[in-house]
Amino acid sequence: MYTVWVQLDVHPDRVDEFTEAIHTNALASLNDEPGCIRFDVQRDTTNPHRFYFYEIYIDQDAFEIAHREAPHYARWRESEAQCIVPGSKSMLLSVPLFPDDIPERP
């Protein structure tokens, strides 16, 4: 398993556009990518322009190859370029310590 944690800030005037685009991307990832186990999108409670993604894939290739080559990901990248504050995106990559405890595991 392979986990992706993302934090980013969205331009205030682009929040609606961003939320629609990331919702579409998250649903397509879950529905169209057999290697995507989980894709959560969270909004910060103190900063309404900060968002977090929590994604779990069956392995690194499911994220780095299958996810990034999916047609919906290309559309997401276009929205991302317009909506996200430059320099605000950070990504952390990890592996679960107890993967058998993840309810959605394949």
C-alpha positions in Angstrom: 0.0 0.0 0.0 1.0 3.6 -0.6 -0.4 6.7 1.0 -0.4 10.3 -0.3 -0.9 13.3 2.0 -1.4 16.6 0.3 -1.8 20.1 1.7 -2.6 23.2 -0.4 -4.1 26.6 -0.4 -6.7 27.8 -3.0 -7.1 31.3 -4.3 -10.2 32.7 -2.5 -12.0 33.5 -5.7 -11.5 30.0 -7.0 -12.8 27.8 -4.1 -16.0 26.8 -5.9 -14.1 25.9 -9.1 -11.5 24.0 -7.0 -14.1 22.0 -5.0 -15.9 20.9 -8.1 -12.7 19.9 -9.8 -11.3 17.9 -6.9 -14.6 16.2 -6.2 -14.7 15.1 -9.8 -11.1 13.9 -9.6 -11.6 12.1 -6.3 -14.7 10.2 -7.5 -13.1 9.3 -10.8 -10.0 8.0 -9.0 -12.2 5.8 -6.8 -14.5 4.6 -9.5 -12.1 4.3 -12.5 -8.8 3.3 -10.9 -8.7 -0.2 -9.5 -5.6 0.7 -7.6 -7.1 3.6 -5.7 -8.5 2.5 -2.3 -9.3 5.8 -0.7 -9.4 9.4 -1.7 -10.5 11.9 1.0 -10.7 15.6 0.6 -10.7 17.7 3.7 -11.1 21.4 4.4 -9.3 23.2 7.2 -11.5 24.4 10.0 -9.6 27.6 10.7 -8.5 28.5 7.1 -11.3 28.0 4.6 -8.8 28.2 1.7 -6.6 25.3 2.9 -7.4 21.8 1.8 -6.0 18.3 2.5 -6.1 15.1 0.5 -5.6 11.7 2.0 -5.2 9.0 -0.7 -4.4 5.3 -0.4 -3.3 3.2 -3.4 -2.6 -0.5 -3.6 1.1 0.3 -4.4 3.4 3.0 -5.6 2.7 2.3 -9.3 -1.0 2.7 -8.8 -0.3 6.3 -7.8 2.7 7.2 -9.8 1.7 5.6 -13.0 -2.0 4.6 -13.2 -3.4 7.6 -11.3 -1.1 10.2 -13.0 -1.9 8.7 -16.5 -5.7 8.7 -16.0 -7.6 11.1 -18.3 -9.4 12.7 -15.3 -6.0 13.5 -13.7 -5.0 15.6 -16.8 -8.2 17.6 -16.3 -7.5 18.0 -12.6 -4.0 19.3 -13.4 -5.6 22.1 -15.5 -7.9 23.1 -12.7 -5.0 22.8 -10.2 -2.9 25.3 -12.2 -5.7 27.9 -12.1 -6.9 27.4 -8.5 -4.0 26.6 -6.2 -1.8 29.3 -4.7 1.7 28.8 -6.2 4.2 27.3 -3.7 1.4 26.3 -1.2 1.2 22.6 -2.2 3.1 20.1 -0.2 3.0 16.3 -0.6 4.1 13.6 1.8 4.4 10.0 0.7 4.3 7.1 3.1 3.3 3.5 3.6 0.9 2.2 6.2 2.5 0.6 9.2 -0.5 -1.7 9.8 -2.1 -2.1 6.3 -4.3 -5.0 7.4 -6.1 -2.6 9.8 -7.3 -0.5 6.8 -11.0 -1.4 6.3 -10.9 -0.7 2.5 -7.8 -2.8 1.8 -8.1 -4.9 -1.3 
